[in-house]
Amino acid sequence: MDDERLVERFEADRPRLLTVAYRMLGSPTEAHDAVQDAWLRLTRTDVDRIENCAGG
């Protein structure tokens, strides 16, 4: 998966990720931080080995 496609995929999933993170953490700020951390981790991962990026 190329970088542009990865960004598009993550941005498409961002609203759902924020919703889940907010439910878990109870704070919009912490939810945004958690999603940003997930993005940073994803960019350091070999994305070709990910079978289900959305995890759904």
C-alpha positions in Angstrom: 0.0 0.0 0.0 1.5 3.4 -1.0 1.6 6.4 1.4 -1.2 8.3 -0.3 -3.6 5.3 -0.1 -2.7 4.8 3.5 -3.5 8.4 4.3 -6.8 8.1 2.5 -7.7 4.9 4.3 -6.8 6.2 7.7 -8.7 9.5 7.2 -11.8 7.5 6.1 -11.6 5.6 9.4 -10.8 8.6 11.5 -14.4 9.4 12.6 -15.0 5.9 13.8 -11.7 5.7 15.5 -12.4 9.0 17.3 -15.8 7.7 18.4 -14.4 4.5 19.8 -11.5 6.4 21.5 -13.9 8.9 23.1 -16.1 6.1 24.4 -13.0 4.4 26.0 -11.3 7.5 27.3 -14.2 9.9 28.0 -12.3 13.0 26.8 -12.2 14.5 23.3 -8.7 15.7 23.8 -7.5 12.3 24.9 -9.4 10.6 22.0 -7.7 12.9 19.5 -4.3 12.1 21.1 -5.0 8.4 20.9 -6.0 8.5 17.2 -2.9 10.6 16.5 -0.7 8.0 18.3 -2.4 5.3 16.3 -1.5 7.2 13.1 2.1 7.6 14.2 2.4 3.9 15.0 0.8 2.9 11.7 3.4 5.0 9.7 6.2 3.0 11.4 4.6 -0.3 10.5 5.1 -2.5 7.5 1.6 -1.9 6.2 1.9 -4.6 3.5 1.6 -7.1 6.4 -1.7 -5.7 7.7 -4.6 -7.9 6.7 -7.4 -5.8 8.0 -6.5 -2.1 8.4 -10.0 -1.1 9.7 -10.0 -3.9 12.2 -13.8 -4.2 11.9 
